[in-house]
């Protein structure tokens, strides 16, 4: 994760393609690894913790989840997340 997390388009993500989310390039996160597990197309992912005290990013509720019951668990930013703010919590986590 030498470059940190860089905003990208949904089409370039590793999420399920049948969801058809449309948004400007963004970085998405959830409060815990299980919140977003239904979005993934693979069985294993690395789980990263973001140190928000290291960032000046503006965060928004994920606009794709506004109708979802746990909408306050999903967030997005349109800014890069620098590598110094990231900590690997779990490698190849099962989902």
Order of alpha helices (4+ residues) and beta strands (2+ residues): beta-beta-beta-beta-beta
